[in-house]
Amino acid sequence: MLFALFFHNGFNYYQRVLENIRQVILTLRYYTAGLIRIPHAGWPERASVSNLVFRITLDNNVTIMHMGDADSNDEHFQPYKDYWQKTKEEYW
């Protein structure tokens, strides 16, 4: 569902939307999907490359997160401190 919101008009639409978005949280009946834009690994040299962190909670029970190729510098994650601490992810 979250992917469909960003890809329904093709990749160019996706790029235009993300230029101005830093965080999106979508809550529906059985899941919450969050998207946060974190710079790509290799930042600042790769600042032009987008990276999206997805976190999905299913039925208020299990939370999973995909970090993609996020840069590991703490300064990228600190602005979202409350979001990260809100839900504990499951690791497999």
C-alpha positions as CSV (number, residue, x, y, z in Angstrom):
1,M,0.0,0.0,0.0
2,L,2.7,2.5,1.0
3,F,4.7,1.7,-2.1
4,A,1.6,2.2,-4.3
5,L,1.2,5.7,-2.9
6,F,4.6,6.6,-4.2
7,F,4.8,4.6,-7.4
8,H,1.2,4.9,-8.8
9,N,2.3,7.6,-11.3
10,G,5.7,6.2,-12.1
11,F,9.2,6.9,-10.9
12,N,9.3,10.6,-11.9
13,Y,6.3,11.2,-9.6
14,Y,8.1,9.4,-6.9
15,Q,11.2,11.6,-7.2
16,R,9.2,14.9,-7.2
17,V,7.2,13.8,-4.1
18,L,10.3,12.8,-2.1
19,E,12.2,16.0,-2.8
20,N,10.1,17.8,-0.2
21,I,9.2,15.0,2.2
22,R,11.2,13.9,5.1
23,Q,8.7,11.7,7.0
24,V,5.4,10.0,6.2
25,I,3.4,7.9,8.6
26,L,0.3,6.1,7.3
27,T,-2.0,4.3,9.8
28,L,-4.7,2.0,8.6
29,R,-6.8,-0.6,10.3
30,Y,-4.3,-3.3,10.7
31,Y,-0.9,-1.7,10.1
32,T,1.1,1.5,10.4
33,A,3.7,2.2,7.8
34,G,6.4,4.9,8.3
35,L,8.8,6.3,5.8
36,I,11.7,8.5,6.7
37,R,14.2,9.9,4.2
38,I,17.8,9.4,5.5
39,P,20.8,10.3,3.4
40,H,22.4,7.4,1.4
41,A,25.6,5.8,2.7
42,G,28.6,7.8,1.5
43,W,26.9,11.1,2.5
44,P,27.7,13.9,1.8
45,E,29.4,12.8,-1.5
46,R,26.3,10.9,-2.4
47,A,23.8,13.5,-1.2
48,S,22.0,13.3,-4.6
49,V,21.0,9.6,-4.0
50,S,17.8,9.1,-2.1
51,N,17.5,6.5,0.6
52,L,14.2,5.6,2.3
53,V,13.8,3.8,5.7
54,F,10.6,1.9,5.9
55,R,9.1,0.7,9.2
56,I,5.9,-1.3,9.3
57,T,3.9,-2.4,12.3
58,L,1.4,-5.2,11.7
59,D,-1.7,-5.4,13.8
60,N,0.0,-3.4,16.6
61,N,2.1,-6.6,17.2
62,V,5.2,-7.0,15.1
63,T,7.3,-4.2,13.7
64,I,9.9,-4.6,11.0
65,M,12.2,-2.0,9.5
66,H,14.2,-1.8,6.3
67,M,17.1,0.6,6.5
68,G,18.1,0.4,2.8
69,D,21.5,1.9,2.3
70,A,21.2,4.6,5.0
71,D,24.2,6.5,6.1
72,S,25.1,5.5,9.7
73,N,25.9,9.0,10.9
74,D,23.8,9.7,14.1
75,E,23.0,13.3,13.0
76,H,20.6,11.9,10.4
77,F,18.6,9.8,12.9
78,Q,18.6,12.3,15.8
79,P,15.8,14.5,14.5
80,Y,13.5,11.4,14.5
81,K,14.5,10.2,18.0
82,D,10.9,10.1,19.3
83,Y,9.8,8.1,16.2
84,W,12.6,5.5,16.7
85,Q,11.8,5.0,20.3
86,K,8.1,4.8,19.8
87,T,8.1,1.1,18.7
88,K,10.6,-1.7,19.1
89,E,11.5,-3.5,15.9
90,E,11.7,-7.3,15.6
91,Y,15.1,-8.6,14.4
92,W,15.5,-11.9,12.6
